Amino acid sequence: MNVLLLCECKSSEVGIQIRNAVQDLLEREGHSVQTIILNSKELKPCVACLGCWLKTPGQCLITNDEANRIAAQLINANAVILISEIVYGGFSADMKAFLDRSLQTMLPYFKNYKGETHHPMRYKHFPIWIAVGYGNVSDAEKSTFTILAEKNALNMRPSKYLAVTIRNSNELVKEAGNILKTLEVGV
């Protein structure tokens, strides 16, 4: 399976350990892994111009960064794994910038989906979605992160999704089976 691993863990030792552990786990299981480390120098924040909907459908108007390339890789992957430090119950700033810029993968209309109003998808396929939040945070922050990651998955409509929170790479061992099970096709 072609897995896109997106992480913002460029300087966090814990984040780097988790990224390496996830990548090793996936490669040992025979998955093809492409890792992209998100950072604000290569991925600018969304300016909410809606150009990706109205002027250049499916392509962000901001072209001096990597958002369009990453969005194409996202749509072409079988699975995407987001590894983000939990910040006040949410994603890190760099991961949030990526999530905002992925608006280009949706259409500008509204549709009722599972009893809520959402944008329809631009593409027929969206990869399996796994969000791994990490950090020494409270139970309330973990709960908020899990809910937020699940709501993001609801927006993207993957065939399967998983949201997990861990404190460090040692706790990843407990979640490894859940991650691999989520990646199984047809389960």
C-alpha positions as CSV (number, residue, x, y, z in Angstrom):
1,M,0.0,0.0,0.0
2,N,1.2,3.5,-0.8
3,V,1.2,5.5,2.4
4,L,1.8,9.2,2.7
5,L,3.2,10.1,6.1
6,L,2.7,13.8,7.0
7,C,4.3,15.2,10.1
8,E,5.4,18.5,11.6
9,C,8.0,16.9,13.8
10,K,11.0,18.7,12.5
11,S,12.5,19.6,15.8
12,S,10.6,17.7,18.5
13,E,12.6,14.7,19.6
14,V,9.5,12.9,20.6
15,G,7.9,13.7,17.3
16,I,10.9,12.5,15.4
17,Q,11.0,9.2,17.4
18,I,7.3,8.7,16.6
19,R,7.7,9.5,12.9
20,N,10.6,7.0,12.7
21,A,8.7,4.3,14.6
22,V,5.7,4.7,12.3
23,Q,7.8,4.7,9.2
24,D,9.7,1.6,10.3
25,L,6.5,-0.2,11.3
26,L,4.9,0.4,7.9
27,E,8.0,-0.5,5.9
28,R,8.4,-3.8,7.9
29,E,4.9,-4.6,6.9
30,G,5.7,-4.1,3.2
31,H,4.0,-0.7,2.7
32,S,5.6,1.9,0.5
33,V,6.0,5.1,2.6
34,Q,6.6,8.6,1.5
35,T,7.3,11.0,4.4
36,I,6.8,14.8,4.1
37,I,7.8,17.0,7.0
38,L,5.6,20.0,7.0
39,N,6.9,23.4,7.9
40,S,5.8,27.0,7.6
41,K,8.7,27.8,5.2
42,E,7.3,25.2,2.6
43,L,3.6,25.5,3.4
44,K,2.0,28.9,3.8
45,P,-1.2,29.4,5.7
46,C,-4.5,29.4,3.7
47,V,-5.6,33.0,2.9
48,A,-9.2,31.9,2.4
49,C,-9.4,33.4,-1.1
50,L,-11.5,30.4,-2.4
51,G,-9.4,30.5,-5.6
52,C,-9.0,26.7,-5.4
53,W,-12.7,26.5,-5.8
54,L,-13.5,29.4,-8.2
55,K,-10.5,30.4,-10.2
56,T,-8.3,27.3,-10.5
57,P,-10.5,24.4,-9.4
58,G,-8.5,21.9,-7.4
59,Q,-5.4,24.0,-7.4
60,C,-4.4,26.6,-4.8
61,L,-3.6,30.0,-6.1
62,I,-0.6,30.2,-3.8
63,T,2.1,28.5,-5.9
64,N,5.3,29.5,-4.2
65,D,5.1,26.6,-1.8
66,E,4.4,22.9,-1.7
67,A,0.6,22.8,-1.1
68,N,-0.4,21.7,-4.6
69,R,2.2,19.0,-4.8
70,I,1.3,17.7,-1.3
71,A,-2.4,17.7,-2.2
72,A,-1.8,15.7,-5.3
73,Q,0.3,13.2,-3.4
74,L,-2.5,13.0,-0.8
75,I,-5.2,12.2,-3.4
76,N,-3.0,9.6,-5.1
77,A,-2.1,7.8,-1.9
78,N,-3.9,4.8,-0.5
79,A,-3.5,6.1,3.0
80,V,-2.4,9.2,4.8
81,I,-1.0,9.3,8.3
82,L,-0.9,12.6,10.1
83,I,1.5,12.9,13.0
84,S,1.0,16.0,15.0
85,E,1.9,17.4,18.4
86,I,-1.4,18.1,20.3
87,V,-1.6,21.8,20.9
88,Y,-4.5,22.9,23.1
89,G,-6.4,19.8,21.9
90,G,-5.8,20.6,18.3
91,F,-3.3,20.0,15.5
92,S,0.1,21.9,15.4
93,A,0.2,25.1,13.4
94,D,2.0,23.4,10.5
95,M,-0.5,20.5,10.4
96,K,-3.4,23.0,10.6
97,A,-1.9,24.9,7.7
98,F,-1.9,21.7,5.6
99,L,-5.4,20.8,6.6
100,D,-6.7,24.3,5.7
101,R,-4.9,24.1,2.3
102,S,-6.4,20.7,1.6
103,L,-9.7,22.6,0.9
104,Q,-8.8,22.2,-2.7
105,T,-9.7,18.5,-2.6
106,M,-13.4,19.5,-2.0
107,L,-16.1,21.2,-4.1
108,P,-17.6,24.6,-3.2
109,Y,-21.1,23.3,-2.8
110,F,-22.9,21.9,0.3
111,K,-24.4,18.5,0.8
112,N,-26.0,16.7,3.7
113,Y,-23.7,13.9,4.8
114,K,-24.4,11.8,7.9
115,G,-26.9,14.4,9.1
116,E,-24.4,17.3,8.8
117,T,-23.6,19.9,6.2
118,H,-20.4,19.3,4.4
119,H,-18.7,20.0,1.1
120,P,-18.8,17.2,-1.5
121,M,-15.6,15.7,-2.5
122,R,-13.8,16.7,-5.8
123,Y,-12.4,13.2,-6.3
124,K,-14.0,9.8,-6.1
125,H,-11.2,8.4,-3.9
126,F,-9.9,9.8,-0.6
127,P,-7.2,7.8,1.2
128,I,-7.6,6.0,4.5
129,W,-7.1,8.6,7.2
130,I,-5.1,8.1,10.3
131,A,-4.3,10.9,12.8
132,V,-1.7,10.3,15.5
133,G,-1.6,13.1,18.1
134,Y,1.2,13.1,20.6
135,G,2.4,15.0,23.6
136,N,2.2,15.1,27.4
137,V,-1.3,16.5,27.5
138,S,-4.4,16.2,29.6
139,D,-7.2,13.7,29.0
140,A,-9.4,16.6,28.0
141,E,-6.9,17.7,25.3
142,K,-6.6,14.1,24.1
143,S,-10.4,13.9,23.8
144,T,-10.6,17.2,21.9
145,F,-7.9,16.0,19.5
146,T,-9.7,12.7,18.8
147,I,-13.0,14.5,18.2
148,L,-11.3,17.1,15.9
149,A,-9.4,14.4,13.9
150,E,-12.7,12.4,13.5
151,K,-14.5,15.5,12.3
152,N,-11.7,16.1,9.8
153,A,-12.1,12.5,8.6
154,L,-15.8,13.1,8.2
155,N,-15.1,16.1,6.0
156,M,-12.7,14.0,3.8
157,R,-14.9,10.9,3.7
158,P,-12.2,8.2,3.7
159,S,-13.3,4.6,3.5
160,K,-11.7,4.1,7.0
161,Y,-10.2,6.3,9.6
162,L,-8.5,6.2,13.0
163,A,-7.5,8.8,15.5
164,V,-5.1,7.9,18.3
165,T,-3.3,9.9,21.0
166,I,0.0,8.9,22.6
167,R,2.5,10.6,24.9
168,N,5.6,9.2,23.3
169,S,7.0,6.5,20.9
170,N,6.8,3.9,23.6
171,E,3.0,4.2,23.6
172,L,3.0,3.7,19.9
173,V,3.5,0.0,20.5
174,K,0.0,-0.2,22.0
175,E,-1.5,1.4,18.9
176,A,0.5,-0.3,16.2
177,G,-2.0,-3.1,15.8
178,N,-4.9,-0.6,15.4
179,I,-2.9,1.3,12.8
180,L,-2.1,-1.8,10.8
181,K,-5.7,-3.0,11.0
182,T,-7.0,0.3,9.7
183,L,-4.6,0.0,6.7
184,E,-5.9,-3.5,5.8
185,V,-7.9,-3.3,2.6
186,G,-11.4,-4.7,2.6
187,V,-11.6,-4.9,6.4
